Amino acid sequence: MCLAIPGKVVSISGDDPLTRMGKIDFSGVIKQASLAYVPEVVVGDYVIVHVGFALSKVDEAEAQKVFEYLKKMDELGELEEKSP
């Protein structure tokens, strides 16, 4: 099952709104995501990410609730890179 999960924008690269990318911190796991759908996002904002695209902003309190649920379900490991 695929879920959209929150993450904190820690850096942004690119000036073109269609190709802007961000490094997103998912409770310690950093991944790249497109910011094309959320041009208003700045470093420090929390976003909901699904299949490599930030879809919307979310407030920090809501993001932290989701992280707690994922920790309780032991699902945060799904974000980490798997070794071959």
VEXGUTI-593200 format. One record per atom (N, C-alpha, C, O): residue number from 1; atom name; x, y, z. Coordinates in steps of 0.2 Angstrom, whole numbers, always signed. Atoms other than C-alpha are relative to their C-alpha. Layout:
// residues N
 dodo rovex  east north    up
  NUM    CA     X     Y     Z
...
//
This chain:
// residues 84
 dodo rovex  east north    up
    1     N    +4    -6    +0
    1    CA    +0    +0    +0
    1     C    +4    +6    +0
    1     O    +9    +6    +4
    2     N    -3    -6    +0
    2    CA    +6   +17    -4
    2     C    -3    +6    +4
    2     O    -9    +6    +4
    3     N    +3    -5    -4
    3    CA    +4   +31    +8
    3     C    +4    +7    -2
    3     O   +10    +7    -4
    4     N    -3    -7    +0
    4    CA    +7   +50    +7
    4     C    +2    +2    +7
    4     O    -2    +1   +11
    5     N    -3    -1    -7
    5    CA   +18   +55   +22
    5     C    +3    +7    +0
    5     O    +5    +9    -5
    6     N    -2    -6    -1
    6    CA   +23   +71   +29
    6     C    +8    +0    +1
    6     O   +11    -5    +3
    7     N    -7    -1    -1
    7    CA   +41   +78   +29
    7     C    +2    +7    +0
    7     O    -2   +11    -2
    8     N    -3    -7    -1
    8    CA   +51   +94   +33
    8     C    +4    +1    -6
    8     O    +9    -2    -7
    9     N    -4    -2    +6
    9    CA   +58  +103   +18
    9     C    +7    +3    +4
    9     O    +7    +8    +7
   10     N    -6    -2    -3
   10    CA   +77  +105   +23
   10     C    +4    +4    -5
   10     O    +9    +8    -3
   11     N    -3    -4    +5
   11    CA   +83  +112    +6
   11     C    -4    +0    -6
   11     O    -8    -4    -7
   12     N    +3    +0    +6
   12    CA   +77  +118   -10
   12     C    +5    +2    -6
   12     O    +9    +6    -5
   13     N    -5    -2    +5
   13    CA   +86  +119   -27
   13     C    -5    +1    -6
   13     O   -10    -2    -7
   14     N    +4    -2    +6
   14    CA   +80  +126   -44
   14     C    -4    +6    +1
   14     O    -7    +7    +6
   15     N    +4    -6    +0
   15    CA   +71  +142   -48
   15     C    -6    -1    -4
   15     O   -11    +3    -3
   16     N    +6    +1    +4
   16    CA   +59  +136   -61
   16     C    -5    -4    +4
   16     O    -4   -10    +6
   17     N    +5    +3    -5
   17    CA   +43  +131   -52
   17     C    -2    -7    -3
   17     O    -4   -11    +1
   18     N    +1    +6    +3
   18    CA   +41  +116   -64
   18     C    +5    -5    +2
   18     O    +4   -11    +2
   19     N    -6    +5    -1
   19    CA   +58  +108   -60
   19     C    +3    +1    +7
   19     O    +8    -2    +9
   20     N    -2    -1    -6
   20    CA   +60  +114   -42
   20     C    +0    -6    +4
   20     O    -5   -10    +4
   21     N    +0    +6    -4
   21    CA   +66  +100   -30
   21     C    +2    +2    +7
   21     O    +5    +7    +8
   22     N    -2    -1    -7
   22    CA   +68   +99   -11
   22     C    +2    -6    +3
   22     O    +0   -12    +1
   23     N    -2    +5    -4
   23    CA   +77   +88    +1
   23     C    -5    +0    +6
   23     O    -6    +5    +9
   24     N    +5    +0    -5
   24    CA   +64   +82   +13
   24     C    +2    -5    +5
   24     O    +4   -11    +4
   25     N    -2    +4    -5
   25    CA   +67   +75   +30
   25     C    -6    -4    +3
   25     O   -11    +0    +6
   26     N    +6    +4    -3
   26    CA   +55   +61   +35
   26     C    +3    -4    +6
   26     O    +5    -9    +7
   27     N    -2    +2    -6
   27    CA   +60   +59   +53
   27     C    +7    -3    +0
   27     O    +8    -9    +3
   28     N    -7    +2    +0
   28    CA   +78   +57   +50
   28     C    +2    -4    -7
   28     O    +8    -4    -8
   29     N    -1    +3    +7
   29    CA   +77   +49   +32
   29     C    -1    +6    -5
   29     O    -6    +8    -5
   30     N    +1    -6    +4
   30    CA   +81   +62   +19
   30     C    -1    -3    -7
   30     O    +3    -7   -10
   31     N    +1    +2    +7
   31    CA   +74   +60    +1
   31     C    -2    +6    -4
   31     O    -3   +11    -1
   32     N    +1    -5    +5
   32    CA   +72   +71   -14
   32     C    -8    +0    -2
   32     O   -10    -6    -3
   33     N    +7    +0    +3
   33    CA   +54   +76   -20
   33     C    -1    +7    -4
   33     O    +2   +12    -3
   34     N    +2    -6    +4
   34    CA   +47   +88   -33
   34     C    -4    +4    +4
   34     O    -9    +2    +8
   35     N    +4    -5    -3
   35    CA   +40  +104   -27
   35     C    -4    +4    -5
   35     O    -7    +9    -3
   36     N    +4    -3    +5
   36    CA   +31  +108   -43
   36     C    -7    +2    +2
   36     O   -10    +7    +0
   37     N    +7    -2    -2
   37    CA   +14  +107   -35
   37     C    -1    +4    +6
   37     O    -7    +6    +8
   38     N    +0    -5    -6
   38    CA   +18  +118   -20
   38     C    +5    +5    -1
   38     O   +10    +5    +3
   39     N    -5    -5    +2
   39    CA   +27  +133   -27
   39     C    +1    +5    +6
   39     O    +6    +8    +6
   40     N    -1    -5    -5
   40    CA   +24  +143   -11
   40     C    +4    -3    +6
   40     O    +6    +1   +11
   41     N    -4    +3    -5
   41    CA   +34  +131    +0
   41     C    +7    +3    +1
   41     O   +10    +4    -4
   42     N    -7    -3    -2
   42    CA   +50  +137    +9
   42     C    +3    -5    +5
   42     O    +0    -9    +8
   43     N    -3    +5    -5
   43    CA   +63  +128   +19
   43     C    -3    +1    +7
   43     O    -4    +7    +9
   44     N    +3    +0    -7
   44    CA   +56  +123   +36
   44     C    -7    -2    +0
   44     O   -10    -4    +5
   45     N    +7    +2    +1
   45    CA   +39  +120   +29
   45     C    -1    -8    +0
   45     O    +4   -11    -1
   46     N    +1    +7    +0
   46    CA   +31  +103   +31
   46     C    -5    -2    -6
   46     O    -9    +2    -7
   47     N    +3    +2    +5
   47    CA   +24   +94   +16
   47     C    -3    -7    +0
   47     O    +1   -11    +3
   48     N    +2    +6    +1
   48    CA   +14   +79   +11
   48     C    +3    -3    -6
   48     O    +2    +0   -11
   49     N    -4    +2    +6
   49    CA   +24   +68    -1
   49     C    -3    -7    -2
   49     O    -4   -11    +2
   50     N    +2    +6    +3
   50    CA   +18   +54   -12
   50     C    +3    -1    -7
   50     O    +3    +3   -11
   51     N    -4    +2    +6
   51    CA   +28   +45   -25
   51     C    +5    +5    -3
   51     O    +5    +6    -9
   52     N    -5    -4    +3
   52    CA   +41   +58   -26
   52     C    -2    +7    -1
   52     O    +2   +12    -3
   53     N    +2    -6    +1
   53    CA   +30   +73   -27
   53     C    -3    +3    +7
   53     O    -7    +0   +10
   54     N    +4    -4    -5
   54    CA   +25   +86   -13
   54     C    -6    +2    -2
   54     O    -7    +6    -7
   55     N    +7    -1    +2
   55    CA    +6   +87   -14
   55     C    -3    +6    +3
   55     O    -7   +10    +0
   56     N    +3    -5    -3
   56    CA    +2  +100    -1
   56     C    +4    +1    +6
   56     O    +8    -3    +9
   57     N    -3    -2    -7
   57    CA    +8  +109   +15
   57     C    -4    -3    +5
   57     O   -10    -4    +4
   58     N    +3    +3    -6
   58    CA    +4  +102   +32
   58     C    +3    +4    +6
   58     O    +9    +5    +6
   59     N    -3    -3    -6
   59    CA    +6  +110   +49
   59     C    +5    -5    +4
   59     O    +4   -11    +3
   60     N    -5    +4    -4
   60    CA   +20  +104   +60
   60     C    -3    -5    +5
   60     O    -1   -11    +6
   61     N    +3    +4    -5
   61    CA    +9   +97   +74
   61     C    -3    -6    -4
   61     O    -3   -12    -1
   62     N    +3    +6    +4
   62    CA    -1   +86   +61
   62     C    +6    -5    -2
   62     O    +5   -11    -2
   63     N    -6    +4    +2
   63    CA   +16   +80   +54
   63     C    +2    -4    +5
   63     O    +4   -10    +4
   64     N    -3    +4    -6
   64    CA   +22   +75   +71
   64     C    -5    -6    +2
   64     O    -2   -11    +4
   65     N    +5    +6    -1
   65    CA    +6   +65   +74
   65     C    +1    -6    -4
   65     O    +1   -11    -2
   66     N    -1    +6    +5
   66    CA    +9   +55   +58
   66     C    +6    -4    +2
   66     O    +6   -10    +2
   67     N    -7    +3    -2
   67    CA   +27   +52   +63
   67     C    -1    -5    +6
   67     O    +2   -10    +6
   68     N    +1    +4    -6
   68    CA   +21   +45   +80
   68     C    -4    -6    -2
   68     O    -2   -12    +0
   69     N    +4    +5    +2
   69    CA    +8   +34   +72
   69     C    +5    -5    -4
   69     O    +5   -11    -3
   70     N    -4    +4    +4
   70    CA   +21   +27   +59
   70     C    +5    -3    +5
   70     O    +7    -9    +4
   71     N    -5    +3    -5
   71    CA   +34   +24   +74
   71     C    -4    -6    +3
   71     O    -1   -11    +4
   72     N    +3    +5    -3
   72    CA   +21   +14   +83
   72     C    -2    -6    -4
   72     O    -1   -11    -2
   73     N    +1    +5    +5
   73    CA   +17    +4   +68
   73     C    +6    -3    -3
   73     O    +6    -8    -7
   74     N    -7    +2    +2
   74    CA   +36    +2   +65
   74     C    +0    +0    -8
   74     O    +3    -5   -11
   75     N    +1    +0    +7
   75    CA   +33    +8   +47
   75     C    +5    +5    -3
   75     O    +6    +6    -9
   76     N    -5    -5    +2
   76    CA   +47   +22   +46
   76     C    +6    -4    -4
   76     O    +9    +0    -8
   77     N    -5    +3    +4
   77    CA   +59    +9   +40
   77     C    -1    -1    -7
   77     O    +4    -2   -11
   78     N    +2    +0    +7
   78    CA   +50    +8   +24
   78     C    +3    +5    -5
   78     O    +4    +5   -11
   79     N    -3    -6    +4
   79    CA   +58   +25   +19
   79     C    +7    -1    -1
   79     O   +10    +2    -6
   80     N    -7    +1    +0
   80    CA   +76   +19   +21
   80     C    +2    -4    -6
   80     O    -2    -8    -9
   81     N    -2    +3    +6
   81    CA   +86   +13    +6
   81     C    +2    -7    +2
   81     O    +5    -8    +8
   82     N    -2    +7    -1
   82    CA   +88    -6    +5
   82     C    +6    -2    -3
   82     O    +8    +0    -9
   83     N    -7    +3    +2
   83    CA  +105   -14    +3
   83     C    -1    -6    -5
   83     O    -5   -10    -3
   84     N    +1    +6    +4
   84    CA  +106   -26   -12
   84     C    +3    -6    +3
   84     O    +3   -11    +0
//
